[in-house]
């Protein structure tokens, strides 16, 4: 449990999670898993193990940029889960498992997959403006719009937006770039009109078409998030385990305040359970 041992564990996790994701995808599509190619960089090697073909340099660089953009983002739900678990002196692998578990919740994981589902559903819809207005009128979300922290456009989305434009042009898939931009423009105008100018595209809005144009299956979008975020998780875990931010390791123990009916320190009277049941009925 030394710091150097944890760094080695982190390095193994960063290397092996992509291999596991790629192997699982190949097995489910009746293909044999591929060994890593030590001549390839991290992102390029994942694409090789996933598809069985060495990617072109531009696509590999784009995925590398995507992994960097998603690598860390302060105390998001999965990172907090990692830090909370490792604060108990749990093993790094247990803490990372907690982070992965947090991604199973729809409020943290799967957002860009839902963006892509939206784009696919709108592929042949002629009146995008009407669809957007109807969604907002019905109280439904425009997937990929809005962020818990940012009240302006997510700075990561700016890079992904330009990446989507270039990928669309290079791969002959401009329709996904055009559709995304149309939804963005119409939605922002509509939100502005309704006094909600803080709702802007987040990182998921343009990562969806980017991954789709790379040929990555939609149900791998969240595993790819884990491939990226594991480096951030491990960094947070090491910082937490060895007290590098607060001087010494400390157990996370939030204080809770009871807000139910309370009769006071000395005013409580015992009431038999059967009587409580009768009164409840």
C-alpha positions, 0 to 999 in steps of 0.5 A: 500500500505504498504510494509507488505501489498505488502508482503502479496499480494506476498504470495497470488500470489505465492500460487494462481497462481499454483492453477489457472494453475492446476484448468484450466488444470483440467477443460479443461480435464473435471475434477473437480479442487482440493483443496490444500493439506496443508500437501504438500510442494509448488511444490508437492501440485501443482502436486497434484492439477494438476494430482490428485495424490500425487507425489513421493518425488523425482519428487516433489523435482525435480520440486521444484528445477526447480522452484528455478532455474527459480525464478529470472534472473535479468532484463529479459523482464517480470521482467523489465515490472513488475518494469516499471509498478510498478514505476508508483505506479501501484498496485502489481497485475497490475505489475504482469499482465504486467510480464505475458503479456510479456511472451506471446511474443515468444522472452521471453515465450514458449521457452522450449515448442518449444524445446519439439516440436523439440524433438518430431519432431526428435523422429524417425529421424535417422540422427540427425547430418545431421538435425542439420547441415541443420538447421544451414545452412538454418539459422534456430535456434536450439531451446534451444541453445544460450542466450542473457547473457551467452556466455557459458553453462547456469549454470542452464542447468547443473542441469537440464541436470543431472536431465533429465538423472536421470528422464529418467532412473527412468521413463524408458524414456531414449530416451528423455535424449539421444536425447537431449544430441545428439542434444547438442553434435552435435550442439556445435561441429557444432557451434564451427566449425563455430566460434560460440563457445558462443552458448551453451544450455540454461535453456530451453534446458533441462527443456523441457524433464524434464517437459515432463518426469514428465507428464506435458503437453507442453502448461503448460511449460510457465505457470509453468515458471510464477508459478516460476518467480512470486516470483522473480517478486514480489521481484522486485516489492517490491524493486521498489515500496519502493525504496530499491535499489535506495533510493526512488521510481522513475518513469521509463522514458527512454530518446529517441533520434529522428533519423529521418529527422530534419530541426533544431531548427529554420529551419522548414517550415510548409508544407500543408498536401495536398502538402505532400501527393502529394510529397509522391505519 
